[in-house]
Amino acid sequence: MTNDSGAQQTFKIKVQNNKIKNNQVTALHLMVGLLLIVLGLVTWMVPDVMKTNKYIFLEKIGLLYSLFGLFLIIVSIFFNKKIIQTKKSQILRVVEIVALSIIIIYSFFRHWFLPASYSFAALIGIIFAYLWEKQALKDFNIQLSEKGILLPQIWKDTQLHWKDIKNVVVKHNVVTIDCRNNKLFQYKIYSLYNKNSLDVEAYSLQNIKDNAHLFQEDW
């Protein structure tokens, strides 16, 4: 936590982003793994009538995709904290995007629209997850100033005005913001200097008192 000096006193607290849940990241990796296994096995078990020299390579490609899908599932289950919950997850996302893109391009080229459709739907979800998770890896800072509290969000920060805030507590490495509309915000703090925690609470309490009369309750 840092205190910015100047005409207007402000506090910044570096916090952990709460919008991305580890179980959601893991679930999407598992879904992609299962999809790749199914598509790979279906491709590997091509009917004998189609096993001409023209498509014989599909057996090896299908087996390769199935093994990669199995790898994703194993990593997601047994190495979750070492890989999935770290920046390494982004590398897996890129590999997943490349793998599904290859399937989509080749399937459309061969007019195999069913596997192309499944893969395209999964690809959209993975690209969105990749962008979402990439944003979550950035530093997030809560900023307290005379205007109120600026909360970090994935796409656009949220401004809370002091008149709408009931209490601010910095305790046990967690900052808690209790609002008058029954909303509660909690963030885990990355860096906290104990000498400033009481200053933040005192600063917040003073601003809450000064602006309490401006609050208008919704009916």
N, C-alpha and C positions, 0 to 999 in steps of 0.2 A: 504494500500500500504506500502510496506516495502523496505528499501534500504539495500542491503547486503554490508557490508564493506569488504575490501580485496584488493588484487592487481588489480583485474578486477572489475570495478564498474558495478553493476547490479541492476535492479529494478524488483520487483514482484508486480503484481496487481491481487488481488483476484476478479474474475468476475463471472457473471452468464452465464451458458451455453446457447447458442442460438439455438442449433441444435434440441432440442425437443420443439415442439409447443404445447401449451395447447389444442388447438382445435383438434390436431391429437390424443392426448391421450383420449380426450372426445369421439371423433368419434369412436375409437376402442372399448371403453366400451359400447357405444350405439349399435354397430354392434353385439357384443357378447350378449348383453341383448336381442336384437330382435331375434337372432338365438336361444337362450335358450327358449324364449317364444314360437316360432314356433315349435321347437322340443318337448317342453313340452306339448303343446296343441295337437299335432299330436299323441303323446303317450297317453295322457289322453283320447282322443276320439277314442280309439281303437274300431274297429268294434265289434259288439256283438258276432260274430262267434268266435272271438279270446279271449273273456272274460271268460276264464276258470280259474280254481283255480291256474293254472300254471303261468298265466300272470296277475292276478287280481292286484298284487302289482304295476304294471306299471302305473295304473291310479293315484295312490298317488305320485309315483315318477315323473310322467309327470306334475302333478299339482305343485309339489314342485319346479321343474325346471322352470316352467312358472312364479311362484311367485318370484324366485330369479332373473330371467331375468327382470321382472318388477321392482324389487328393484334396479338393476343396472341402468336402464333407469331413475328412479326417482332420484337416487343419482347423476347421471351424469348431469341431468338438473337443479335440485334445490339445490344441495349441491356441486356444481362444485369446488368452491374456497376452501371450507373447507376440501374436501376429494380428489377429482380428481387431484387438483393442489398441493398436498402435498405428503409426503412419504406414506400416507395411501393408495394411489393408488396402491402401490406395493402389499399390502395385498389383495386387490381385484383381482389383476392379478393372485396371487397364487391360490385363490379360483376358479377363472375362469379356470385355468389350470387343477385343480383337477376335477372340474365339467365336463369339456369336455373329460378329460382322461377316466373318468368312462363311459361316453356314448360310446366312441370309443371302449374300451375293451369289454363292454357288447354287442355292436352291431356286432363286428367282431365275437364274440363267438356265436351269434345267426345267423350269416350270413346276417345281415341287412346292406348291404354295402352302401346304399345311405346315411342314416344318419351318418354312420361312416365316409364317405368321406367328407361330409360337416363339420363335427366336427373336422376331422383331419386337413383340410385346415385352419380352424379358429384357431386351437391349434398352428400350426406352426407360424401364425401371432402373436399370443399372447405371445408365448415364445420369439420371436424376440423382440417384444415390451417391454417385461419384462427386457430383458438383456440391451436393448437400454436405457430404462428409468433408470435402476439401475446405469448405467455408468454416466448418466446425473446428478445424485444426488451427485456425487463426487465433491470435490473442484476443481475448474479450475483456473489456474494462468497464466497470461500473463507475460512472462519474457523478459526483455530488457537487452541486453548485447552488447559487441563489435561485436559479430557475427551477430546481428540483433534482430528480435522479434520472440519469440517462441509462437505460438498461440495454445490454447487448442482445441483439437478435441476429438470426442467420442472415436475413436479407436487409432488414431495416430496423434501426434502433428504436426503442420505445421511450418516450419522455413521460415520466411521472411528475406531476406537480406536487409541491409540498402540501397544498390544501387537501389533496386526496390521500395523503399518507398518514397512518395512525402511529407507526412506530418503526424504528430501525435498530436492529440488534446485531452486533458483531461478537460472536462467541463460538468457541470450539472450532475455529477455522472455517466458520460459515457465516455469511451475511444474510440476514433475514429482513425482508421489507414487507411490513403488514399494512395493507391499504384499507381505507374506510369502506370500500365496496366489497369487502370480504375476499379480495384477491390477496394471495400470499406468494411472494417470490423468494426463493432461496438459491444461493449459489455457493459452491465450494470455492474457497479462496486459495489461489496458488501461492501468493506471497503476502504475508501479513506481519507488520511490525507492531508488537504489543503496545509500544509507547503511543501509537496513533489510534488504537481501537477506541479508547475512551474519548479521544478528540472527535472522532467521526460520530459517535453516538451523541455527544454533547452538541456538536454542530447540527446534527439532524434534529435533535429535540428542540433546539432553539428555533430552527426554521419551521418545524411543525407547529409550534406554539404561535409563531408570528403569522402564520397563514391559515390557522384552523378556522377563523371566522369567515373565510372565503368559501368554505366547503358548502355545497348545495346537494343535499341528499336526493337521489332519484326516487320518485314515487311511482 
